[in-house]
């Protein structure tokens, strides 16, 4: 349910800069229908009626909560607050990521991280982060503007080689590494999640293009769609 927190409802003991922040719960209520960026592609039907075996498997992890977090690594109140709210540290090593249960954080730049959580938790997690963090920081809920595509299977790397100029060989791209790079004619945040599995964070406006590209790039290996 959409719920706006007005500035005057923020705790009075917060610094004035924080008091002026308005947050919105982007979770759809009973009167709204939430649709993922690839809703129109009807991946559920394709998964049900399409091939069951192939070299590449694709799955959309839809309607997750995406929070962009900005802050300085020199600000210990910021880092400690993130640890208190999340239960683990933000990754500070370049191009690294952290996964704990159904929550994951991707290092984007020295002062930027992408936190992905279950969609129904995004608003509460943002509130917890804001309550725990100190100093200068920023949190933006971009859940509606992105989606996560998982590529897996023995030929998943072959598809990535067609799609990005970044070196995805084992020696350069171990499990847990994350990069923001060109993907076909768009951009993706690419994270390696296993020996034969990768996640792509794609902007909503390019989701259809990425889906069409991946169908074509996977054709010679056999594409299996998973619901």
Secondary structure, DSSP 8 states (H G I E B T S, - for coil): --EEE-GGGS-TTS-HHHHT--EEE----TTS----TTGGGTHHHHHHHS-S--SEEEEEE-S-EEEEEEE-TT-HHHHHHHHHHHSS----STT-EEEETTEEEEEEETTEEEEEE-GGGHHHHHHHHHHH--SSEEEEE-GGGEEEEEEESTTHHHHHHHH-SS--STTTS-TT-EEEEEETTEEEEEEEEETTEEEEEEEGGGHHHHHHHHHHHHTTT-EEEE-
